[in-house]
Amino acid sequence: MNPGPYKAGGGLFGPDHFTVQANNGDAVPAKYLVDSNGYYVMDPNTGAPLIVPEDYDPSALYDRYAQYAAYASDPSGGTAGDPNLILAG
């Protein structure tokens, strides 16, 4: 198969949202990973889009760990007492 890039939503790999089976047998909602331009993020080994949990949000993940990085470089960070700074998930 041509390595792409493939725009999501075209049905080339089936529906973009689906259910997969976890190792313990539970059904888990999943989706194909898509970049910020709407293209599938492809697995270089299989040539298929990467599959992630349906609620996976790379932007939220980045934001969360950016807080950790800021805290590690300056533990006070001028944020003492800031109720909006949440470091524990």
GIDAQUI-V520513 format. One record per residue. N is the residue number from 0. RES is the residue in one letter. OMEGA is omega in whole degrees, 0 to 359 (none if undefined). Layout:
n->[N	N]
res->[RES	RES]
omega->[OMEGA	OMEGA]
This chain:
n->[0	1	2	3	4	5	6	7	8	9	10	11	12	13	14	15	16	17	18	19	20	21	22	23	24	25	26	27	28	29	30	31	32	33	34	35	36	37	38	39	40	41	42	43	44	45	46	47	48	49	50	51	52	53	54	55	56	57	58	59	60	61	62	63	64	65	66	67	68	69	70	71	72	73	74	75	76	77	78	79	80	81	82	83	84	85	86	87	88]
res->[M	N	P	G	P	Y	K	A	G	G	G	L	F	G	P	D	H	F	T	V	Q	A	N	N	G	D	A	V	P	A	K	Y	L	V	D	S	N	G	Y	Y	V	M	D	P	N	T	G	A	P	L	I	V	P	E	D	Y	D	P	S	A	L	Y	D	R	Y	A	Q	Y	A	A	Y	A	S	D	P	S	G	G	T	A	G	D	P	N	L	I	L	A	G]
omega->[176	184	174	12	180	177	179	176	182	178	182	180	183	180	181	177	186	179	175	180	177	180	180	177	180	174	183	175	184	177	172	178	183	178	184	177	178	178	176	171	189	173	183	181	184	184	178	178	176	180	180	174	185	182	180	181	183	180	178	178	178	181	181	183	173	176	178	181	178	180	181	181	178	185	178	174	183	184	180	179	180	182	181	180	182	182	181	182	none]
